[in-house]
Amino acid sequence: MHDLGPLLLALAAIILATKVLGDMAQRFGQPAVLGELVAGVLLGKSLLSIIDAHDAVLSALAELGVLILLFEIGLHTDLRSLRRVGSQALVVAVVGVAAPFAGGYYAAAALGLGTIQALVAGAALTATSIGISARALRDIGQLDTPEGQIVLGAAVLDDLLGLVILSVVSAIVAGAEVSVLSVARTTGLALGFVALAVTLGSMAVPPIFKVVERLRTTGALGLVALAFAFLMAVFAEAAGSAMIVGALAAGLVLHGTPQRHEIERNVTQLGYFFVPIFFAVVGASVDLQALSDPRALLVGGVLTIIGIVGKLMTGWSLRNFEGNRWLVGVAMIPRGEVGLIFAQVGLASGAIAAGEFGAIMMMVIATTLITPPWLSALTRTKARNVFDPTGEGLDDLVAGSRPTTPRATQPVKRNYKDE
């Protein structure tokens, strides 16, 4: 029998450290993901050496966390709402992908990184964290404004386009020929799979979940939905795309089902275990010695500047827009969980080494750190935790658990003697 002792100790350390440091991050007005990353760095080989980022079991649990995270992003995404801000969100998304990707690629190449490393760096810069942006905008009361809706729509498109770019890079790393035809094929597979899944799934899946809803087993909806996400991930890989694309597509399919909120709550409960493991493993993968190299720090600093400027350009790309352009641009800055996925995929595939991984991590942390206080300063509104009546979801996994609801009013004691 496999010796469970070391694994259980590692899991216990991850759970305790991520929860404590995640709570500390929230107390300082930062998303919980930053505290969970720091927990991973502390527990990793660079400092305490309690967890091994290359352990097969921990890596598998972390990959499950990634699939759950992408599934939650899909569940969080209302494709129909994109129609209301479609053209504006599309402009912001295209600029938010093209400018950082081009800037990151050429800057990385100029600093001496190889073609593959520069591609991964550019791809990581395309991301926008839906979870962090949504929570930050909600906490300053801007989520339902035109600016907030444009940001959410553009963030969704950014992640879709970014995943396509990541699929192309992964195919190149795996040995695929670099040509216009091969890139077009990989792009077509990723987009085609999502489009086909959403089209067919929107017709076939809702009746199935009506039947599942009748099951009396507790949590059946969430578990069946998660099984569906895992199957879609397998199908995506079999079709020649990436597993994470399949998990995202599964969430997009289930967003329109009447059971979506219950599914999201159930899956989030599982995510509270698996997703912090992913963030901790990513943090444990950081080699502080490699990151302390002046060249790695230079690359990280340059990527951070490009990451900020590239996303700020999105607000000023809008024409005939009377809203706050700065608000749009700043809200698009945080890379958060999506940037981490890009960096981890690059490291796991061997596309980047410890130095480049640390530089990308530096960019992800910096862009995530500056966004909430910057948004508060722009609106002159102090960020506050706002109760979300729709329940638990993506932003709770990334930014932190929602605050408890106010205590229910105590029932008034009646004096029956006076009646």
N, C-alpha and C positions, 0 to 999 in steps of 0.2 A: 504494500500500500504506500502511496505517495505520502511523504512526511508533511503533514498539514501545518505543523507548528510554525515554521518560518513564514509561511504564507499568511496565517492568521495574525501573527505579530505585525507583519507588514500592513495588512488591511486595517488592523486596529490603529496603527500609527497614522495611516492615511486618513481614516475617518475622524480621529480626534484632532489632528493637526489642521485638516482642511476646514472643519467646522469652527474651531477656535479662531484661526487666522482669517477665515472668511467673514466671521462676525466682526473681527477687529477692522477689517477693510470697510465694511458697511458703516461702522461707527465714525469713520473718517470721511464718509461721503463717497466711497469708492465701491465698484461692483465686487461681489464676493469672489469672482473668478481670480482677481489679483491676489487675494489672500491665499486662495487654493494653489495658485502657481508658486507663491513664496513658500508655502508648506512643502511642495514637491522639491524645490531647490534645497530647503533645509534637510529634508529626509534623503536626498540623493547622494550620489558618490562624491560630490564636491565638498560636502560638509559632514553629515552624520552617518552616511552610508547605511541607513536602515532599509531602504528599498532599492532594488535594482531595476532600472528602467527597461532593461533587456530581458527580464524574467518572462518566460513564455506565458505563464498564467496571468500575470499582471498586464502584459501586453494585450492578451485576448480580452480581458475585462475592460481595458482602456478602449479597445476597438468597438466593443459593445456600447460603451459610453458615447463614442463618436456617432454610431448609427442612431442611437436614441436622440442625440442632439440634432442630427440632420432631420430625423423624423419629426421632432418638435418644431423645427424651423418650417417644415412643410405644413404641419398642422396650424401654425401661427399665420400662414400666408393665405390671404383672401385674393385669389386671382381676379375675381369679379370687381373688387374695389379698385383695382388698378385702372379700370376704365375711366373712373372719375378724374384721375390725375395722370392718365396714361401717357399723353404726349410729354408732359412736363417731367414725369418720373423717368420716362425713357431717355430724355435728354440728359438728365442728371446722372442716370445709371451709365450711359455710354461714356460721358466725360469722366465719371468716377472710376471707370475701369481703364479707359484708354490712357488718360494722363498719368496716373500712378504706375501703370504697367510699363509704358514706354519710358517714363522717367527712371523707374527702378531698374529696368533692364539695362539701359544705356549707362546709367551711373555705376551699376555693379560691374559691368564690362569694363568701364573706364578705370575702375579701381583694381582691376586684375582678376576678377572672377571669371571662370569659364562660362561657356554658353549655357550649359544646363543650370549651373548655379545662379546665373543672372536671370534665367527664365523663372526659376522658383522664387527668387527674390521679387521679381516683378509681379508674379501671380499672387504672392502673399499680400502685396500692396493693394490689390483690387478689392479685397473683401471689405464688407461693412457689417458690424455686429448688429443684427436685428434686435437681439435681446437687450443689449446695453443701450442702444439708441432708443428703443421703445420705452424702457424703464426711465431713462434720463429725461425724455420728453414728457412722459406722464407725470414725473415728480415735479416738474415746473409748470404743469398745466398746459402744455403745448401739443399734446399728442393728437388731439382732434382738430387742430388748426390746419389750414391749407399747407403750411410748411411741414407740419408733422406727417400729414398724409403723403406728401411728395417724398419725404425721407423714407418712410416705410416702404412705399412702392419701389423707389429706386434701390433700397437696400436689398429687397427681394431679387430684383433683376441683377444687381451686382453679384449676389451670391450664385445665381444661376450661371451668369457669364463666367464668374471666377471658377466655378466647378468645371465648366467646359475647358477653360484654360488649363486647369489642374489635370484633367483627363488627358489632354494633349501632351502635357509635360511628362506625365506618368508613362504614357505610351512611348515617348521618345527615350526615357530612361530605361524602359524595358527592352529597347533595341529596335523600335520601329523606325523606319526610314523617314528622315526629315524632308518632306516635300509638300508642296501645296496640296497635292492629292491626299496624302496621308493625314495632314492636319484637317482638311475638309471632311475626310471620312470619320475621324475621331469626333470632330465637332458635331457632325450630322448624327452619329450614333447617340451621343449624350442628349442632344436636343430632341431627336426623334424618339428616344425611349421615354423621355418625360412627357412629350406631347401625346404619344400613343397611350401611355399609362393613364394620363389624366382623362383622355377622351373615352377610352374603353372602361376604365375603372369607375368613372362617374355614372355609368349606366349599370354596371354589373355589381359593384360593391354595396351600394345602399340597401338593396333587398337582403343581402347576406347579413348585414349588421342589424337589420330589423329582427331577423331570426335570433341572432346572438343576444340581442337585448332581452329576449324572453327567458334566457337562461337564468336560473336562480343562483348560480354560483357567483360568489362575491368577486368582483374584479374581472369578470369574464370579458367585458368589452375591451378593457385596456390590454389584457393579455392576448386576445385574438388580434387586436389591432397591431400589437408589437410583432406577433407571428407573421402578420401580413407584411409588415415593414421588412422583416428579415427575409421573407420569400422574395420580395421585390428587389432587395439588395443582391440576392443570389441570381435572380433573372437578369439584372443589369450587368453583372459580371459575365454571365454566360453570353450576353448579347454583345460583349466587347467593350462595355463602358465600365465605370467604377461603381463599387458597392454603395458608396455614399450618395451617388446620383439616384440609385434605386430607393434608398431610405427616404430621401427628399421627395421623390415622386409619390411614395406611399402616403406621406403626410399631406401632399397637395390633393391627392384623391380623397382622403378622408375629411378634409377641411369642410366640405359641403354637406356632410352627413349630419342629421339631427342630433346624433350622439357625440358630436365632436368635443363638447366641453367635458363630458364625463370621461371620454377617452383621454383627453389631455390631462385631466387630474390624475387618472390612474397611472398613465405613463410617467408623469412627473414624479410620482412617488417612487417608482423604480429608478428614475433619473437621479434622484437625490443620493442614491448609492453609487451608480455607475459613472455618472458624469464627473464628480470630483476625483474619481480614480484616474480618469483621462487627464484632467488638469494637473493632478499631482505627478503622473508619469511624465507628462510634458515638462513640468518643472524639474523633475529628477534627471531629465535628459540634458539639462543645461550643464555644460562644463565651464565652471567659473574660471578655471585656469586658461582655457582657450578664449573665453570672452574677454579676459583681461589683456589679451594681446592688442597692441595699439591699432593694428590693421582691422581687427574685428570691431573694435570700438568706433573706428572711423566709418566702416561700412554701416554699422548700426546707426550712427548719428546721421549719416547722409540719407539712409532709407527713412529715418524718422522725419526728417525735413521734407523729403519728397512726398512721404505719406500724408503729411499735414497739408502741404501746399496743393497737392493733386486733388484732395477732397474739397478744399476750400474753393477751388475753381468751379466746382459743381454748382454752387449757389449763384455765381456770376455768369453761368452759362444759360440761365433762364432769361428769356426775352419776354417783354410785356408782363412781367411779374411784379406786382405791387407789394408783395410780402417782404419779410426779412430774409434777404439773401445770405447774410452771415449765419443766421440760424440754421438754414439748410446745409450750408457748407460745413459748419462745425459739427452738426449732428451726424454727418456722414463719416467723420474721422475715425471713430473707434473700430479697431480690427477685432479685438476680443476673441471670442471662441472660434470664429471662422478663420481668422488669421492663424490661430494655433493649429487648427486642422491642417491648413496648408503647410505650415512649417513641419509638423509631425510627419505628414505624408512624404515630404521631401527628404527628411532625415531617415525615415524607415526604408525608403527606396534606395538610399545611398546616393541620391542626387546632390545632397549638400553634406558638408562635414560639420564638426562641432562648432567651429568658428562662425561659419555662415548661419548655423542654426541659432547660436547665441545672439548674433546681430539681428536676425529677424525677430527673435523673442524680445530684444531690447526695443525694437520698433513697435511691436504689439503692445507691450506694457506702457510705453510712453504715450501712444495715441489713445489708449484706454484711460490712462490716468488724467489726461488734461481735459477730456470732453465734459464730464459733469460740472466741474467748477466754471468752465468757460461758458457753457450754456446758461448757468445761473447768472453769471455776470452780464451776459448779453440781454437777458430778460429782466435783470434786476429783481429776480425772484429767488428766494431761498428754497433750495431743493428740499422736499419733504416726502416721506413715504406715503403713497396714496393707495388706499385700498382698491383692489381690482375686483369688481363684482363678478367677473366672468370666471374667477377661480385661478388655480395654479397653472403655470405654463412655462414657456421658454424663458421669459425674463426672470422668473423666479429661480430657475436653474443657473442662470448666468450672473444676474445682478444680485441675487439673494432672495430668500424666502420672503413672501409678502408679510406685512405686519399683521398681528392678530386683530380681529375685528373688535370694535368697542364692546365692552361688557353689555350684555342685555340688561335692560331695565328690570330691576327686581319687581316682582308682582306686589301690588299694594295689599297689605293685610287689611282685611275688612273686619269690622267689629259687628258681629251678628247680634250682639245684645241690643244694639241701638236700632235694629231693624224690626 
